[in-house]
Amino acid sequence: MSRANSDNTCREHMRLDAAQFVPLEAIKRYSEACREGKNCVIVQGNTPVMVGR
């Protein structure tokens, strides 16, 4: 439960609603996962973002 409280505190501090905060956190997790890979493409909506080397 403390993770949820921490996320809510962070979200409120950035003045984001849940619909804005969830994709932001997903991008962070995908970026961390791709950091070790040679190539990684994240598609958020219609915009591909290259992450990695």
Distance bins in CASP14 RR format, pairs under 12 A and 6 or more apart:
PFRMAT RR
TARGET T0000
AUTHOR 0000-0000-0000
RMODE 2
METHOD distances of the structure
MODEL  1
1 7 0 0 0 0 0 1 0 0 0 0 0
1 8 0 0 0 0 0 1 0 0 0 0 0
2 8 0 0 0 0 0 1 0 0 0 0 0
2 9 0 0 0 0 0 1 0 0 0 0 0
3 9 0 0 0 0 0 1 0 0 0 0 0
3 10 0 0 0 0 0 1 0 0 0 0 0
3 25 0 0 0 0 0 1 0 0 0 0 0
4 10 0 0 0 0 0 1 0 0 0 0 0
4 11 0 0 0 0 0 1 0 0 0 0 0
4 18 0 0 0 0 0 1 0 0 0 0 0
4 21 0 0 0 0 0 1 0 0 0 0 0
4 25 0 0 0 0 0 1 0 0 0 0 0
5 11 0 0 0 0 0 1 0 0 0 0 0
5 12 0 0 0 0 0 1 0 0 0 0 0
6 12 0 0 0 0 0 1 0 0 0 0 0
6 13 0 0 0 0 0 1 0 0 0 0 0
6 25 0 0 0 0 0 1 0 0 0 0 0
7 13 0 0 0 0 0 1 0 0 0 0 0
7 14 0 0 0 0 0 1 0 0 0 0 0
7 16 0 0 0 0 0 1 0 0 0 0 0
7 18 0 0 0 0 1 0 0 0 0 0 0
7 21 1 0 0 1 0 0 0 0 0 0 0
7 22 0 0 0 0 1 0 0 0 0 0 0
7 24 0 0 0 0 0 1 0 0 0 0 0
7 25 1 0 0 1 0 0 0 0 0 0 0
7 28 0 0 0 0 0 1 0 0 0 0 0
8 14 0 0 0 0 0 1 0 0 0 0 0
8 16 0 0 0 0 0 1 0 0 0 0 0
8 17 0 0 0 0 0 1 0 0 0 0 0
8 18 0 0 0 0 1 0 0 0 0 0 0
8 21 0 0 0 0 1 0 0 0 0 0 0
8 25 0 0 0 0 0 1 0 0 0 0 0
9 16 0 0 0 0 0 1 0 0 0 0 0
9 21 0 0 0 0 0 1 0 0 0 0 0
10 16 0 0 0 0 1 0 0 0 0 0 0
10 18 0 0 0 0 0 1 0 0 0 0 0
10 20 0 0 0 0 0 1 0 0 0 0 0
10 21 1 0 0 1 0 0 0 0 0 0 0
10 24 0 0 0 0 1 0 0 0 0 0 0
10 25 0 0 0 0 1 0 0 0 0 0 0
10 28 0 0 0 0 0 1 0 0 0 0 0
11 17 1 0 0 1 0 0 0 0 0 0 0
11 18 1 0 0 1 0 0 0 0 0 0 0
11 19 0 0 0 0 0 1 0 0 0 0 0
11 20 0 0 0 0 1 0 0 0 0 0 0
11 21 1 0 1 0 0 0 0 0 0 0 0
11 22 0 0 0 0 1 0 0 0 0 0 0
11 23 0 0 0 0 0 1 0 0 0 0 0
11 24 0 0 0 0 1 0 0 0 0 0 0
11 25 0 0 0 0 1 0 0 0 0 0 0
12 18 0 0 0 0 0 1 0 0 0 0 0
12 20 0 0 0 0 0 1 0 0 0 0 0
12 21 0 0 0 0 1 0 0 0 0 0 0
13 21 0 0 0 0 0 1 0 0 0 0 0
14 20 0 0 0 0 1 0 0 0 0 0 0
14 21 1 0 0 1 0 0 0 0 0 0 0
14 24 0 0 0 0 1 0 0 0 0 0 0
14 25 0 0 0 0 0 1 0 0 0 0 0
15 21 0 0 0 0 0 1 0 0 0 0 0
16 22 0 0 0 0 1 0 0 0 0 0 0
16 23 0 0 0 0 1 0 0 0 0 0 0
16 24 1 0 0 1 0 0 0 0 0 0 0
16 25 0 0 0 0 0 1 0 0 0 0 0
17 23 0 0 0 0 0 1 0 0 0 0 0
17 24 0 0 0 0 0 1 0 0 0 0 0
18 24 0 0 0 0 0 1 0 0 0 0 0
18 25 0 0 0 0 0 1 0 0 0 0 0
19 25 0 0 0 0 0 1 0 0 0 0 0
20 26 0 0 0 0 0 1 0 0 0 0 0
20 27 0 0 0 0 0 1 0 0 0 0 0
21 27 0 0 0 0 0 1 0 0 0 0 0
21 28 0 0 0 0 0 1 0 0 0 0 0
22 28 0 0 0 0 0 1 0 0 0 0 0
22 29 0 0 0 0 0 1 0 0 0 0 0
22 44 0 0 0 0 0 1 0 0 0 0 0
23 29 0 0 0 0 0 1 0 0 0 0 0
23 30 0 0 0 0 0 1 0 0 0 0 0
23 42 0 0 0 0 0 1 0 0 0 0 0
23 43 0 0 0 0 0 1 0 0 0 0 0
23 44 1 0 0 1 0 0 0 0 0 0 0
23 45 0 0 0 0 1 0 0 0 0 0 0
23 47 0 0 0 0 0 1 0 0 0 0 0
23 49 0 0 0 0 0 1 0 0 0 0 0
24 30 0 0 0 0 0 1 0 0 0 0 0
24 31 0 0 0 0 0 1 0 0 0 0 0
24 44 0 0 0 0 1 0 0 0 0 0 0
25 31 0 0 0 0 0 1 0 0 0 0 0
25 32 0 0 0 0 0 1 0 0 0 0 0
25 44 0 0 0 0 0 1 0 0 0 0 0
26 32 0 0 0 0 0 1 0 0 0 0 0
26 33 0 0 0 0 0 1 0 0 0 0 0
26 42 0 0 0 0 1 0 0 0 0 0 0
26 43 0 0 0 0 0 1 0 0 0 0 0
26 44 1 0 0 1 0 0 0 0 0 0 0
26 45 0 0 0 0 0 1 0 0 0 0 0
26 49 0 0 0 0 0 1 0 0 0 0 0
27 33 0 0 0 0 0 1 0 0 0 0 0
27 34 0 0 0 0 0 1 0 0 0 0 0
27 40 0 0 0 0 0 1 0 0 0 0 0
27 42 1 0 0 1 0 0 0 0 0 0 0
27 43 0 0 0 0 0 1 0 0 0 0 0
27 44 1 0 0 1 0 0 0 0 0 0 0
27 45 0 0 0 0 0 1 0 0 0 0 0
27 47 0 0 0 0 0 1 0 0 0 0 0
27 49 1 0 0 1 0 0 0 0 0 0 0
27 51 0 0 0 0 1 0 0 0 0 0 0
28 34 0 0 0 0 0 1 0 0 0 0 0
28 35 0 0 0 0 0 1 0 0 0 0 0
28 42 0 0 0 0 0 1 0 0 0 0 0
28 44 0 0 0 0 0 1 0 0 0 0 0
28 51 0 0 0 0 0 1 0 0 0 0 0
29 35 0 0 0 0 0 1 0 0 0 0 0
29 42 0 0 0 0 1 0 0 0 0 0 0
29 51 0 0 0 0 0 1 0 0 0 0 0
30 37 0 0 0 0 0 1 0 0 0 0 0
30 40 1 0 0 1 0 0 0 0 0 0 0
30 41 0 0 0 0 1 0 0 0 0 0 0
30 42 1 0 1 0 0 0 0 0 0 0 0
30 43 0 0 0 0 1 0 0 0 0 0 0
30 44 0 0 0 0 1 0 0 0 0 0 0
30 48 0 0 0 0 0 1 0 0 0 0 0
30 49 0 0 0 0 1 0 0 0 0 0 0
30 50 0 0 0 0 0 1 0 0 0 0 0
30 51 1 0 0 1 0 0 0 0 0 0 0
30 52 0 0 0 0 0 1 0 0 0 0 0
31 37 0 0 0 0 0 1 0 0 0 0 0
31 40 0 0 0 0 1 0 0 0 0 0 0
31 41 0 0 0 0 0 1 0 0 0 0 0
31 42 1 0 0 1 0 0 0 0 0 0 0
31 44 0 0 0 0 0 1 0 0 0 0 0
31 49 0 0 0 0 1 0 0 0 0 0 0
31 50 0 0 0 0 0 1 0 0 0 0 0
31 51 1 0 1 0 0 0 0 0 0 0 0
31 52 0 0 0 0 1 0 0 0 0 0 0
32 40 0 0 0 0 0 1 0 0 0 0 0
32 42 0 0 0 0 0 1 0 0 0 0 0
32 51 0 0 0 0 1 0 0 0 0 0 0
32 52 0 0 0 0 0 1 0 0 0 0 0
33 40 1 0 0 1 0 0 0 0 0 0 0
33 42 0 0 0 0 1 0 0 0 0 0 0
33 51 0 0 0 0 1 0 0 0 0 0 0
33 52 0 0 0 0 0 1 0 0 0 0 0
34 40 1 1 0 0 0 0 0 0 0 0 0
34 41 0 0 0 0 1 0 0 0 0 0 0
34 42 1 0 0 1 0 0 0 0 0 0 0
34 49 0 0 0 0 1 0 0 0 0 0 0
34 50 0 0 0 0 1 0 0 0 0 0 0
34 51 1 0 1 0 0 0 0 0 0 0 0
34 52 1 0 1 0 0 0 0 0 0 0 0
34 53 0 0 0 0 1 0 0 0 0 0 0
35 42 0 0 0 0 0 1 0 0 0 0 0
35 51 1 0 0 1 0 0 0 0 0 0 0
35 52 1 0 0 1 0 0 0 0 0 0 0
35 53 0 0 0 0 1 0 0 0 0 0 0
36 51 0 0 0 0 0 1 0 0 0 0 0
36 52 0 0 0 0 1 0 0 0 0 0 0
36 53 0 0 0 0 1 0 0 0 0 0 0
37 50 0 0 0 0 0 1 0 0 0 0 0
37 51 0 0 0 0 1 0 0 0 0 0 0
37 52 1 0 0 1 0 0 0 0 0 0 0
37 53 1 0 0 1 0 0 0 0 0 0 0
38 50 0 0 0 0 0 1 0 0 0 0 0
38 51 0 0 0 0 0 1 0 0 0 0 0
38 52 1 0 0 1 0 0 0 0 0 0 0
38 53 1 0 1 0 0 0 0 0 0 0 0
39 48 0 0 0 0 0 1 0 0 0 0 0
39 50 1 0 0 1 0 0 0 0 0 0 0
39 51 0 0 0 0 1 0 0 0 0 0 0
39 52 1 0 0 1 0 0 0 0 0 0 0
39 53 1 0 0 1 0 0 0 0 0 0 0
40 48 0 0 0 0 0 1 0 0 0 0 0
40 49 0 0 0 0 1 0 0 0 0 0 0
40 50 1 0 0 1 0 0 0 0 0 0 0
40 51 1 0 1 0 0 0 0 0 0 0 0
40 52 1 0 1 0 0 0 0 0 0 0 0
40 53 0 0 0 0 1 0 0 0 0 0 0
41 47 0 0 0 0 0 1 0 0 0 0 0
41 48 1 0 1 0 0 0 0 0 0 0 0
41 49 1 0 0 1 0 0 0 0 0 0 0
41 50 1 0 1 0 0 0 0 0 0 0 0
41 51 1 0 0 1 0 0 0 0 0 0 0
41 52 0 0 0 0 1 0 0 0 0 0 0
42 48 1 0 0 1 0 0 0 0 0 0 0
42 49 1 0 1 0 0 0 0 0 0 0 0
42 50 0 0 0 0 1 0 0 0 0 0 0
42 51 1 0 1 0 0 0 0 0 0 0 0
42 52 0 0 0 0 1 0 0 0 0 0 0
43 49 1 0 0 1 0 0 0 0 0 0 0
43 50 0 0 0 0 0 1 0 0 0 0 0
43 51 0 0 0 0 0 1 0 0 0 0 0
44 51 0 0 0 0 0 1 0 0 0 0 0
END
